[in-house]
Amino acid sequence: MIFIVEDDSQDGPDHVDAHRSTSYVVGPYVKHEAVVSTYFTTVSILRTMEDILGLDHLNLNTATAAPMTDLFDLRQKEWSFEAKPSAVLLKTDLPLSAAARSAAEAAGTVPLTHDSAYWAEQTKGFDFSVEDRIDADAFNRIIWRGLMKSAYPVRKDE
């Protein structure tokens, strides 16, 4: 099973809001092509992992959290999954296996907008040593300018 959850759902204008974020679950008994809107917490994800692995609960929080049972259908007949690395990884020093390298090459290259020197210069003076120490709005504008070919979006009330 693979559980994917946003790392920081409480900061920056790129989020739905500070109380909600999306999560994704990949696995053999996960409902196919389903959007489940049941309210869960990050602790619910941990609880679900504990239950799947047959582990004792870590603490009272996971013991009382709702498991993510709405995501699963034990009657699923077929399931397959093939991880395909991003072609961006081809330009790194990561030790990719021959199969991963081949899959990334087949996916095609992703044009890089700027090199690392550009991003280092743009974020000079930012403190990345601890989460949320940077100005989220300034950082989002730097990312937008570096990646997009359109004006930064503004709200009508700005």
Buried (B, 14 or more C-beta within 10 A) or exposed (E): EEBEBBEEBEEBEEBEEEEEBEBEBEBEBBEEEEEBEEEBEBBBBBBBBBBBEEEEBEEEEBEEBBBBEEBBEEEEEEEEEEEEBEBEBBEEEEEBEEEBBEBBEEBEEEEEEEEEEEBEEBBEEBEEEEEEEBEBEEBBBBBBEEEEEEEEEEEEEE
